[in-house]
Amino acid sequence: SCVIAEDDDDGGTEEVKSFQEQEMEKQKLLYEQNRLANRGAAETVLLYISASKGENNEMVRRTLQLGISLLHGGNREVQKRMLNYLKETKDVGCFTSLATLMANCGVLDLDTHERCIKAEVLGVGSEGMAGEKNLHDADFIISLFRFCQLLCEGHNLEFQNYLRLQAGSSTNVNIIICTVDYLLRLQVINKANQEENTSF
């Protein structure tokens, strides 16, 4: 196998993985994801999200991270397993919880978030509690939307449609509309911040 060495920022060399090594890592990841899913991890993620009733807590944050790990790379088997579970149980609790979490997410102040990141990198501390809360919210919001994205990663049209309409359920929650609502709130807040900054 061909290995190429590149200089990194520390002046050392970093090995670039060959195609075969990358493929082996991908296969290992798929194996581990599927092994966990076969042991019920995929369903457990959905159950915990549903049981949270939209309350943002440490368990939900960890559950989203597990879901992201299971779905990373657009794992079709895990997507299929989750979709089948949701269709069979007709449980909309997962969707109502996701919608509530999105609705209750603080809208990120991108200026504050960027300043906090820079301050953290420079080691000068963040801007007090508001800055820390913004960073904490940012991590949660990113995880929440990343999980939703990975549910239908790889142009999984069947899951995309199910996120819009849960056929056969007594209640429907359109996660796509909830996402758009959040993005519109974000746009309004950030536009107001830009106008405020240009008025000085």
C-alpha positions in Angstrom: 0.0 0.0 0.0 1.1 3.5 -0.8 1.6 5.9 2.2 2.2 9.5 1.6 3.8 11.7 4.3 2.8 15.3 4.7 4.1 18.1 6.9 1.7 19.1 9.6 1.6 22.3 11.6 4.1 21.0 14.2 6.8 20.5 11.6 6.5 16.7 11.9 5.1 14.3 9.3 1.6 13.0 9.2 0.7 9.8 7.4 -2.1 9.9 4.9 -4.0 6.7 4.9 -4.1 4.6 1.8 -7.4 3.8 0.1 -7.3 0.3 1.5 -6.8 1.5 5.1 -9.6 4.0 4.7 -11.9 1.3 3.4 -11.0 -1.0 6.2 -11.8 1.7 8.8 -15.1 2.3 7.1 -15.9 -1.4 7.2 -14.9 -1.6 10.9 -17.2 1.4 11.7 -20.1 -0.2 9.8 -19.6 -3.5 11.6 -19.6 -1.8 15.0 -22.6 0.3 14.2 -24.6 -2.7 12.9 -23.5 -4.8 15.9 -24.8 -2.2 18.3 -28.0 -1.7 16.3 -28.6 -5.5 16.3 -28.4 -5.4 20.1 -31.1 -2.7 20.3 -29.1 0.5 20.4 -31.0 2.1 17.5 -34.4 1.5 19.1 -33.0 2.6 22.5 -32.0 6.0 21.0 -35.5 6.5 19.7 -37.1 5.3 23.0 -35.0 7.7 25.1 -35.7 10.7 22.9 -39.4 9.9 23.1 -39.3 9.4 26.9 -37.5 12.8 27.3 -40.8 14.6 26.4 -38.7 17.4 24.8 -36.7 18.1 28.0 -33.1 19.1 27.3 -31.0 17.2 29.8 -27.7 15.3 29.9 -29.4 12.0 29.0 -30.9 13.5 25.9 -27.5 15.0 24.9 -25.8 11.6 25.4 -28.6 9.8 23.5 -28.2 12.2 20.5 -24.5 11.5 20.5 -25.1 7.7 20.5 -27.6 8.2 17.6 -25.1 10.3 15.7 -22.4 7.6 16.2 -24.8 4.8 15.0 -25.8 6.8 11.9 -22.4 8.3 11.1 -21.6 7.9 7.4 -25.3 7.4 6.5 -25.5 3.8 7.7 -28.4 2.5 5.7 -29.0 -0.5 7.9 -29.3 1.6 11.1 -31.6 4.1 9.2 -33.8 1.2 8.0 -33.9 -0.3 11.5 -35.0 3.1 13.1 -37.5 3.7 10.4 -39.0 0.3 10.7 -39.2 0.7 14.5 -41.0 4.0 14.1 -43.5 2.7 11.5 -44.2 -0.5 13.5 -44.8 1.2 16.8 -46.4 4.3 15.3 -44.7 6.2 18.2 -44.8 9.9 17.4 -43.3 10.6 20.9 -39.9 10.7 19.3 -41.1 13.4 16.8 -42.9 15.4 19.4 -39.9 15.4 21.6 -37.6 16.5 18.7 -40.0 19.2 17.8 -40.2 20.5 21.4 -36.4 20.4 21.7 -36.2 22.5 18.5 -38.8 24.9 19.7 -37.1 25.3 23.0 -33.6 25.8 21.7 -32.2 29.2 22.2 -31.6 30.9 18.9 -27.8 31.1 18.6 -26.3 34.6 18.6 -23.7 33.9 16.0 -21.6 36.9 16.9 -21.5 35.9 20.6 -20.8 32.3 19.6 -17.9 33.3 17.3 -16.4 35.6 20.0 -16.6 32.8 22.6 -14.8 30.4 20.2 -12.1 32.9 19.6 -11.7 33.7 23.3 -11.5 30.0 24.1 -8.8 29.4 21.4 -6.8 32.4 22.7 -7.3 31.2 26.3 -8.7 34.4 27.6 -12.0 33.0 28.7 -15.5 33.4 27.5 -17.8 36.4 28.0 -19.3 35.1 31.3 -22.4 33.0 31.7 -24.2 34.3 28.5 -21.2 33.3 26.4 -20.8 29.9 28.1 -24.5 29.2 27.7 -24.3 30.1 24.0 -21.5 27.7 23.5 -23.4 25.0 25.5 -26.6 25.6 23.5 -24.6 25.6 20.2 -23.2 22.1 21.0 -26.7 20.8 21.8 -28.3 22.5 18.7 -25.6 21.1 16.4 -26.1 17.6 17.8 -29.9 17.8 17.5 -29.8 18.9 13.9 -27.0 16.5 13.0 -29.0 13.6 14.3 -32.0 14.6 12.2 -29.8 15.1 9.2 -28.2 11.6 9.6 -31.6 10.0 9.8 -32.0 10.7 6.1 -28.4 11.0 5.0 -27.6 9.6 1.6 -30.8 10.9 0.0 -33.0 8.5 2.0 -36.2 9.7 0.5 -38.4 7.2 2.6 -37.0 8.6 5.9 -37.3 12.2 4.6 -41.0 11.6 3.8 -41.5 10.0 7.2 -40.0 13.1 8.9 -42.7 15.1 7.1 -45.6 12.8 7.7 -45.9 9.8 10.0 -48.5 7.9 8.0 -50.8 5.7 10.1 -50.2 7.7 13.3 -53.0 9.6 15.0 -50.7 12.7 15.3 -48.3 14.0 12.7 -45.2 16.2 13.5 -43.5 17.7 10.5 -39.8 17.8 11.6 -38.9 19.6 8.3 -41.2 22.5 9.2 -39.8 22.6 12.7 -36.3 22.8 11.3 -37.4 25.6 8.9 -39.1 27.5 11.8 -35.9 27.3 13.8 -33.8 28.5 10.9 -36.2 31.4 10.3 -35.9 32.5 14.0 -32.1 32.3 13.6 -32.3 34.4 10.4 -34.4 37.1 12.1 -32.2 37.3 15.2 -29.0 37.5 13.2 -30.4 40.0 10.8 -31.4 42.2 13.7 -27.9 41.8 15.2 -26.3 42.8 11.8 -28.6 45.9 11.6 -27.7 46.8 15.2 -23.9 46.5 14.5 -24.1 48.6 11.3 -26.0 51.4 13.1 -23.0 52.2 15.3 
